[in-house]
Amino acid sequence: MRQRRPVLQEVFRPGPDAGEDEEQYRKRMKRQEQEMAPYLIGIVLFIAVAVAAVLMWWHPHIDFHRAPASKRDLEKAEVLANLKNHTILHVGGLHYSGLTLLSELLIQHPDLAGMRHQEGADKRKTHWVSDVANDGCYLQTVIPNFGTDHRQFMLWKSLSKFAKRILPESAVERFPWMKMRQGIGRFALHPGHHLDDSSSLISSRAQVHLFSEWALFWDLSKKVLLEKSPSNVVLSPFLHRLWSLDLETPSPGRFIFQQRHPLAVAIATKIKLGAQIGDDLSLADLMENWVMAEERRAKDIESYFEYYGFGKDVYRILQFEDLLREPDKAGKRLPVVRKVTNVDRKQEKYQEPPQSPFQHAE
């Protein structure tokens, strides 16, 4: 039985006019569409121009036709002058070891600049700086971050699980990627996640590029420039050597390594990562990652800083528990404001700063 069309469909169905066949109707509709196209394009362009005008009026300092700047335009001579006149303080330690707390206390010092969105800079970059907790490793493109940004993490994790399921344990042990040794709570387990003073990445070009990228977030009017990244725990010889290239004075690089009890770090990491990312990590795995990172740092201190005679003028090790217990006393032991006190870098003995930077945080 033939079904009738709905009444509304028949009423509102467009069709040929009286005395017009289907072919004529199609040509007429096509002609109407062609006549309407310029008007539609004009309306879209008008709306786009109006929106752009409002945004440029609201944010006059932003170039909306350009992508946000990723670095300052600094020449090599400018970078060397900044390195000569500044101290670069790197804060390192494993994730969830209190690095953010330490850094926030340190930048209370009036002559110490942390990584922040600078006034007058492109505001489209502001949210990104805060999203990555002001960690320098995510604000540059020179140094690997060892997968701690967790980009493509789930893909590699799925491949790792599949490989472990179908391959024997001996095969898994031969290939580090199968054991998923990248990302938070894992990166120190990978034997290749370590850069020292012999790295091929050390070059004048890398020096200029890295400083230019980080300088975008530093207040260069201050004497000490702070950069915080958990991965600094396995990068200190590399950074110290990189900053010394083409300088007649010693390297401006200084380091603070913060330690926290391995069990506390493991528990905090397990909780923060959640089930989706950290379901395959046990507390034993996380503590092994802590041990490997600390062993690598200790080896770097022995084979580089102590071997070449830099000594503790260049680095300090701070316990997170001491920081919580006596923050002002812990701060007095740090070489944080060596440059601030106008101590010459060639002077062998470290002199205590006139006051602790932690006093400003009280």
N, C-alpha and C positions, 0 to 999 in steps of 0.2 A: 504494500500500500504506500502510495506516495505521501511523503511528509511535507506539510506546508511550511513556508518560511515564517519566522516570527513577524508579527505585524509591524513592530518598530523597525526591523531591518528593511522591510519593504518600503516603509514611509521615508526613512532617512537614507536609503541607499542612493548614492549618486548614480546618475545614468544619463544617457543622451537626451537632448531636448527633442521636442516634437519635430518630426521630419528629419532627424539626424541619425545616421547609422553609427555602428560601433567604431568604425575606422575614423570617421569625422570627429567622434567624441574623444577618442584617444589623442588625436592631433590637437584638439582644442585644449585639453587638459595639460598636455605637454607644453603648449605655448604659454598657458597661464603660469605654470611652474617656472618657466624660463623668465617670464616677466617679473615674478616675485623674488627670484634669487638675489638680484642686486639689493633689494630692500632688506632682505634677511641678513645679508653679509654686512650691510651698513649698520644695522642695529647691533650686531655682534661686535663690530669694531668700535662703535660708539660706547658700548658698555665696557669693553676692555680699556679703552683710553680713559674713561671716567674713573674706573677703579684704580688704574695706574696713577692718575693725577691725584686722587685722594690719598693714596699711600705715600707718594712723594711729598705731598704737603704735610702729611702726618709725621713722616720720618725723613726729613730733608737731607740727613747725612748718609743715607744708604743709596748705593747705585743698584737699582732694581734690575737693570739690564745685565748685571754681572753677577757671577757666583761670589759667595762670601770669600774674602781673602783668607788664604791658608798660611800666610807668612808675611813678615815685613820685607820690604825691598831693601836689603842691606848688602853693600859691597863687602868684599873680603877685608879691606882696610878698616871699615866700620866695625866689622865683627871682631877683628883683632884688638881694636881700641877698646871695645866693650869688655872683652875677655881680660885685658890688661887692667881695667879699672873696676872690675866687679869680682866678687866671689860667687861661684855657683854651688849652692848647697843641695846635694841630692839626699833625699830621705828614702830609705829602703827597708824592706822586711816583708815577710809573707802577708798575704791578705788576712784581714781581721786581726792584725797585731797592734792596732791602735795608731796607725800611721796618720790617719786623718786628724785625730785628736792632737797628736804631737805637732803636726804641721799648723793646725789652727792656733795652737798656743805660740808657736815660734813666730808666726807672721804678725803677732801683736807688737813685736819690736818695731819701732818707727823706721829703722833702716833696713828692714827685710821685706822683700816683695814676694808674695805667693803668686800662683797662676790664677788670674782672674780676668774677667772681661774688662778691658780698659775703656775708659771714658772716651767717647767719640768714635769707637770702633764699630764695625758692622754688628748690629744687634741680632742678626740671624744666627750668629755663632754663640750667643750667650747661653742658650739652653743646653747646647752640646757640652760646654765646659762644666756646667753643674751636673749634667747627667753622668759624666764619667768621674765624678768626685774630684775634679781638678787634677787627675793623674796625668802626668806629662807623657807617659807612654802612648796614650790615646790621642795626643795632640800633635803628633809628628809622624813622618813617613820614612825615617831613616833607620830606626832601630826596630827589630821585630818585637812584638809584644807576647810572643809564644802562645798565641791562641787565647789569651785571657779576656779578649773582647767577646769571645764565644760566637764569632761569626762563622757560619757553616758548621757550627759545633754539632748540631743534632745529626747532620749528614754523616760526619766522620764517626760519631758515636754509633750510629746504626751500622755503618760498615764494620766498625771494630767488633760489635756484638756478633754480626754475621760471620766474620772471620774466625772468631773464637769458637763459634758453634760448629763450623765445618772443618777447621784445620786442627792438627795436633798441637799440643802445647809447645813442642820444640820449634815449630814454624812460627808461632806467635811470638816467641821470645826473640827470634831473629830480626823481626821488624817492629821497631818502637811504635809506629803509628797504629799497629793492631792492638797495642795495650793502652791506647788513648792517653798518651802522655803530653797533653797540651790542655791549657785552660786552668782556671783557678783550682787549686788543690792538687794539681797534677804536673804543672809545667817543669818543676825542678827534677822530676824523675827522668826526663829525657836527657840523654848524654850530650845532645847537641844544643840544648838551651843554655848557652853560656858564651859570653863574649869577653875576651881578655885583650891585653895590649898588643897581641899579634894578629888581631882580626883584620881581614881584608877590607872591612867596612871603614876602617880608619883612613881618612883622606881629608885634604883641605876642602874639597867640595862638600863632603859630608859635614864637616865642621861648620861651614858657612850655612848650609841648608838647615841643619838641626837648630843652630842658634837663632836663625831667622824665623823658624816656625815657632819656637818657644817664646821668642821676644814679642810675638804678637800678644801674648798674655801676661807679660811682665811689665812692671813699672820700672823702666830703666833709669829713673832718677834716683832709685835706691841702690845701696851699695852691695847688698847680698840678695841674690836671686835664688829662690827656693823652687825646687822641682821634686815632686813626690811620685814615686811609682813602686809598687811591690817588686817588680822585676829588677830594680836596681840592686837587689841582693846578689844577683849573678852577673852584673854589668859593671861593677865599680872600676876595674882596671881599664876597661874599654873607654869609659867616660873620662877618666882622669887623663889617659893618654890622648884622647881626641881633643880635649880642650888645650893641651899643651903644644899642639902643632903650630909651628912658625912663630912661637912666642919666645922672646928673649928672657922672660921671667918664668918662674915655675908655674905649673898648671894651676888654674884658679879653682879646680874641682875639689870639693870637700864632701864628706859623707857622714851621715848618721844612720846606723843600722839599729832598728828597734826589734828586740826579741820579746816573745811572749811564751808562756808555758805551752809546750806542744799539744797537750791534751785540750787546753782551752782553745787553742787555734783550731784544732781538729773539730771540736764540738761546734764552735761558731761557724766554721766553714760548712759543715754538714747541714746545719740549720738554714744558713743563708742560701745555699745552692738549691735546696728543695729537692723534691723527688724527681723532677724531670731531668735535671742536669746531674745531680749527685747521687742517683739511686745505685750506681755501680761502685761507689766509693765507700769503703768502710773506715772506721776511725783509725785502724791500723794503716790503711793506705795513706790517709791524710797525715798521719804522724811520720810515715816514711818520707813523704814529700817535704815535711819540715826538716827532717834530719839531712836529707840530700841538699836542701837549700843552704842550711847552716854550715854543712861541711864544705860546700863550694865557696861560700863566703870566707870561711876560715882559711881555706887553701889560697884564695886570692890575696888575703891579707899577708899571709906568710910568703908567697912566691912573688908578690909584686910590691906592696907597700913596705913591708919589712925588708925585703931583699934589696930594694933600691934605696933604702934609708929614709923613706918619707916619714915613717913613724906615726905616732898618734897626733901629729899636727894636722893630719889629713883626714882621719876618721875617728869616730867614737862609736861605742856600742852601748845602747841604753836598754834597760829592762822595763817593759811596760808596767810591771807590778810596782817598780820603784817610782815610776812616773805618777801612778795613781796614789801611792802612799805619801810621797813627798815631792810634789811637782816642782817646787821652787829649788829644792836642794839638787834634784836631778838636773834641772836646767843649768845650774852653775858649773856643772862638769862638762858642758858641751862647748865645742869650738865654733859655735854658731856665728858669733859676731866678731870673728878675728879681723876681718877687713874693716868692720865698723869702727874698731878701736885703733885703726891706722897702724896696725902692726905690720911691718914689712914682711913679705912672704919669704925672704931669704933668712929671716931670723929663725934660728933653730929651735928655740924654746917657746912653747906655747904660753901666752899670757892670758889670764882669766879676763873676761869682759867686765866692765865696771858694774854692770847689773844684769840680772837674769832676765831673759825675754819673757819668762813665765810670770814675772811680777806684773806685767801689763794685763794678764788674763784674769787676775784676781778681782 
